[in-house]
Amino acid sequence: FIAGSQHHGHMTYRQSTPEEHNVLDQTVENAEQFGTEVLDELLAGEISIHSDLLLHGSEANNSDRRRCGLTLRYCAAVVRAGMNWNEKGVILSGVDPSGHWNNAPRPNTD
């Protein structure tokens, strides 16, 4: 990750090339200009918790074990989401009279 990069706010990025193998297809050019690169290798069973604004990435997972990520974002109902994030939003408290946040129904099964 790039230490301190979360303090720069949302950054301009370009669409990644297929050769870059980026999960979100987003590349920030010259990421090191936003802070110091920190190598933080995690062992099996460990997690990293950080701001969604932190520039971060990893090498390809060449093992036969799954690597997963979980992103949780919290915002007030008046916030307007880009990239269709509102379609997967869940209202945790209160209401959204505008109907912007989809508030997907709870699944019936696992």
Summary of the structure (lengths in Angstrom):
residues: 110
radius of gyration: 17.0
end to end distance: 33.2
largest distance: 46.9
contacts: 156
relative contact order: 0.17
helix: 14%
strand: 7%
